[in-house]
Amino acid sequence: MKVLGISASPRKNKSNTLLLLKQAFSPIEKKVFQTEIVHLCDLKIEFCRHCETCHNRIMDCPIKDDANPLIKKMLENDGIIFASPVYIDNIPGY
C-alpha cells in the first residue's frame, strides 16, 4: 500500500508541519507501507480560471501546471495525509 503526504508549509524542511507529518508516517512506515512527501511550495499550481473544461471532460484542464500530475499521484495512492500550518487561526490560502 502507498500513502502520500502533502505538506502545505512554505518552510519545507524547517517546518513543524513536516515534523508532524513525519510523526504521522512513523507507524505507517513500520507496517511496510510506501510513503512519499510532496511539498506544495515546490510545485507551480495556477489559480482556476473557471473555464469549466474539467466539468465537460474529467481530468482535462487546459492549464498546464503541476496540478494534474499531483492529482494523478493522489489517485495512485491508497491514502493521503494533508498537513498545513495554521497562520492567524486559519490555514493559508495559497
C-alpha angles and dihedrals in degrees: 000000000000129000124192123206118203115197117196096187116119089208093069111185094011094057131107086218091066090045091055092045090054089050089054089050093050098085091037093056091050088062090057096252118154111244133191132179123211121194111212090206089066092057129079106226119170126207117264113262094203094236089142093221089132089057091057097040116026115234092006112122121167091212107095103210137116095281096089095051089047092051091049090050090050091052091051092058128082093217140016130203116197117204123187134167119238115233120183093348096309142070116265118265100217 
